[in-house]
Amino acid sequence: MPQTPRILVIRRRYLGDVVLLGSLFRNLRIHWPEARVAALVEASYATILSLNPDVDSVMALPAGALEWPRFVRRLRAAAFTHVLDIDNTEKTALISRLSGAPLRVGLHHGAHPLKLGALYTHVAHDPAEQHEAQPISEYYLKALGPAGVPVATREIRLVPRESDVADWRRYVGARGRTLLVHPGTRSPWRIWPADRFAAVCDLVQDELGCQVVLAGGPGDRRLVAQIRGLLKTHVLALDDPPSLPRLAALARACSALLCHDSGPMHVAAAVGTPVVALCGSQNPVLFRPAGQGHAVLAPPMPCTSCVAPDACAPGDSYRNYCVRGLTVGQVYDAVRAVLARGT
């Protein structure tokens, strides 16, 4: 192999998963300071990796069939020496093989079958009992073993542009505490009700004298509008969703973030901002925010008092309303405690 490793890490999506690769990238950089490290993700998540100082370049997964020939030529021209496939789908296994890298690691867990295992040179497996009992970032780190890379750190970091952080601090107020509220999440079943978000925002501003900043993603406009319509106090609400790099800077400029178990939660944790995260029935250990000072709220499990017995799908954390088991008082108390630790 060449003296300088050229490494491709494949993780197509989602935002939180891409951010949580941070410790894997950090260990690669520590072990091989001169290595060229690239990531392959879906195009909509590429910009967040511009804030990871351990990633040299980002490749976007082709969106259509016409883009594949050019993508494959670029893949081959990169002359990767190592491919770490975190996804292990049929498509990513094929990409791993097409890269021509001498070392190709496929990662899988539990009873999840290895896809096209013959296309890899090495396999890293996470037993089911371990997989569910530790943060997902620990699973990602298992891909380092076959490459001979020791785990020296578990740090996950993003570094927002200072100019963006300064812009947001002028907007939210450079003095005093600010709470960023990001109420969106991928699954509509996992959304805490708008009236409860509004009630917490009012309490935070009335009782704590803390400025609330309300922001959402591209699919959250209706939810943000609902919350705004229910508020009794004036909050700073963004009319347009910020880009991912700008969202990271906004989180850095605020004192804390209130959100669901979601991508923005991991972005905030990676820039050093404490979060109050609202969970439903999903495993709060597997995707908990990295670092210290966070509050992760979840109703008691297994469920004993279903809030929507006619609508929930037992066993499917993406199709139940368990997050509604959290009260305004519980969430407000957690926000107050997190903000108090930062004063």
N, C-alpha and C positions, 0 to 999 in steps of 0.2 A: 504493500500500500504506500501511497505518497506520504512524505514526512508530515505534511500538513493535512489533517483530516478535513473532509468536506462532508458535512452531516445534514441530512434531511429528516425532519420530524414531521410526521403526518398526523394531523388532527383536524378533521374537516369543520367541525362545529361543536358546541355552541359557544356563546360569549364566555360564560363562566369556565367551561372546559378548556378553552384556549388560554385564558388568563392563568388557570391552575397548572399549566405546563411550565410556569415560571421556575419552579425548583429544578425541574429536569434541565432546562436551558442553563440555569446557574451552575449546576454541577458539571455540565459539558464544558462550560467556559473555564471553570476552575481547573479541571483536569487537562484541558487542551486550550490554553490561552490564545494560541494563534489559529485555532480552527475556524473554518468558515461554516457558520450555522444558519441553516435556512428552515423555514416552516412552510408547510403546505396546508392551506385552509380554504374554506369558501370565501369568495370575494368580500362578502359583507362583514367578515371578521378580520380582514387583513390589517385595517388601520390600527387596531388596538395593539398589535405587535410592534408598531413603530415606537411604542413607549417602553419596550423591553430592551434594555441595553445589551443583553446577551444574544440577541437575534440580529444577524447581519442582513438578511433579506427574507422576503415573503413571496411565495408563489401562490397564485390563486387557482383553485380547482376549475377546470373548464366548465362553463355553464351550458354549452351546447356541443353537438357532435362536430360542427365545423371547426371548433377551436382545438380539438384533440390533436391533429397532426402537428400543429405548431407547438402545443404543449409538450408533446413527446420529444420533439427535436430539442426543445429547451431543457427538458429533463435529462436527456442523454448528454447534451453539451456541458451540463454542470459538472459531470464527472464525479458524482458523489461516491465517497468511500464507505459511508454508513447510512443506512435508512432505518429509522425507528418508527414503525407503523403502530400508532396508538389505537387506531380505529379497527383494523383487521376486518374490513369488508371485502367482498370479492373485488371491487373496484380498486381499493387501496392496496390489496395484495398484488394485483396486476401492475399498479404503478410502481410498487417496490421492485418488482422483477424487471420492469422496463427501464428502471434507473440504471441498471447494470452495476450497482454497488456491490463490492465483494462481500460486505456484511449487511445482512438484511434481517431485522428483528421483528417478529410478529408478536403482539401482546394480546392476551385474552384472559378471561376470568371465569371462575366458577364452572358451571356446566355449559357455559357459552362455548359453542364449538369453534375451533380454529378454522378460519376460512382459507382454503387453498394453501394449506401448510407447506406444500412442496415448493412454493415460490419464495420461501424464506430460507435463510441459512441457519437461523436460530429462533427459538420460541421462548417467550417468558410467560409463565402462567401464574395467576393469582387464585388460590383456592377460595371457594365460596365463603368459608367461615372467616377468612381474613379480609376478604373484599368488603364485606358489609360492616366490619368492625373498626375501620380506620378511614381517614380522609382519602378521597379519590386521588389526591396528589401522591400518596404513598404507592398506589397502584401504578401510576405513571412512572415512578422512579424504578420500578422493576425492569423496565426496558433498558436501563443502563447496565445491568449485570452482564449480559452477553457481550456488550461492547467493552467490558473491562473497566468501566468507569465507577469509582467508589462514590458513595453518597456522603458528601462532606457538609452539606447544608440542606435545610428545608425552606430556605428563604424564597418567598414569592414577591416580586416587586415590579411595579410599573413606575416610570418616571415621567410625569406630565411636563409639558413645556412650561417653563417659568413665566413666559409672556401670557400664556393662557390662564395660569393660576392667578396672575396679577390682574388680568381683566375681570375674572370672576370675583375677586376680592373687592374690586371697586363696585361691582354690581350688588353683591350681597352685604357689603359693609365690612370694612377691614377690622372693626372693633366689635366686641360682643360675640355671643354664641349664635351659631346658625345651624339649623337642622334641615338637611336636604331630604325631601320625601319623594321617593320614586315608587309609585304604586303598581307598576305593571309587572307582568310575568307571562310566560309563554302559554300557560294553561288557564283558560277562563275559570276552571273549577278551583284554582288555587288563589284566587283574588279575594282579599279581605274586603268587606263591603265599604262602599264610598262614604256612607254616613259615618262610619267609625273612623276612617282616615280623617274626615273633616273634624270630628269631635276631638281627636288627639291633636290635630294642628291648632285648634282653638285653645285647648288647654295649655299646650306648650307656649303659645304666645301670651296668653292671659296670665298664667300662673308662674311661668319661668322667665318671662321677658326675653324669649329666644326667637329670633327671626326664622320663619319657615320659608323655605324655597321649594316650590312644587315643580317637578319636571317628570316627563315621561318619554317613552320611546316612540317610534313611528306608529305603532299600533295602539298607543294609549291615549290618543286625543280625546276620545269620548269619555274615558274614565277620568282623566284630568278635568275635563269640563264638568262632569258630575260632582267631583269633589269641590271645585271652585263654587258651584252653585249652592252647595250646602254649608259653606263656611260662614261664620259670623264675624270673623276677623279678617284683616287684609293680609294676604301672603304675597310673596313674590312668585309669580307663576310664569313659566316660560311658554311662550306661544308656539315655538317650534322645538322639536326634539334636538338636542345637541348631538354633534358627531361623537363617535366613541372617544377620540382623544380629548375632545372638549368636555365630555361627561367625566372623564377621569380627572381633568383639571378642576371641574366644578366640585367633585367629591373632595378633592384635596383642599379646596378653599373653604369647605364647610367643617363644622365641628363634629358632626355625626350624620349618619344616613339611616333613615327608616325605610325599609323595603321588604319585599318578599325574599324567599330563597330563590335568587335569580342572578343573572349575569352582572347587573350593576352592583350587587352585594360583593361579588368577588373583585370587581374593579376598585371599589372603595377600599376594601381591605388591602389590596395590593399597593395602593398609594398611601396607606397608613392612616386611613380614616376609620374610626370605630363604627360598627353598624349594629342596628337592632333589626334582626331578620325574623320574619314571620313564616312559619312552616305549617304544613298540614300533616298528612300521614307519611310524607317522605322521610327517609332516614336522615335525621339531623346530624349524624356523625359523618356520613359519606361526603356530603357537600358543604360542611360547615365552613365559614370564612376563615382564611388563614390568619394567624397572628393572635394577639391578645387584646383584651378590652372589649370584646363583642358580647352581645346578648342574643341568643338564639331561642326564640319562643316557639313551643309546639304543644298542642293539646295532648293529654295522656293517651298513650297507645299500649295495647290495642284499644280500639274505640269501644266505649261502653254506653255512650249516649249520642247517637248519630243526629247531626243537625239537619240532615236532608235524606232520610231513609228511602224515599221514593226516587231520588236522583243520583245518589252516590253509587259508584261501582266498586264494591269491596275488593281490596287487593291491588287496585290500580290507582297509584298516587296522583296520576294526572287527571283522574276523573272522579274526584270527590271534593266535598266542601269542608273538610276537617278544619281548615284554617279559621272558619267562622266560629270555632269553639273558643277562640281567643277573644277576651273582652277589651273594651276601651281602657279599663282600669289597669289591666295587666300590661298592655302596650305602653300606656303613659308612664307607669312606674318604671318600666325598663328604659324608656327614653330618658327619663329624669335621672336615673342612676348612671347611665352611660355619659350623659352630658356633665354630670357632677364630677365624674372621674377625670374629665378633661380640663377642669378649672383649676 
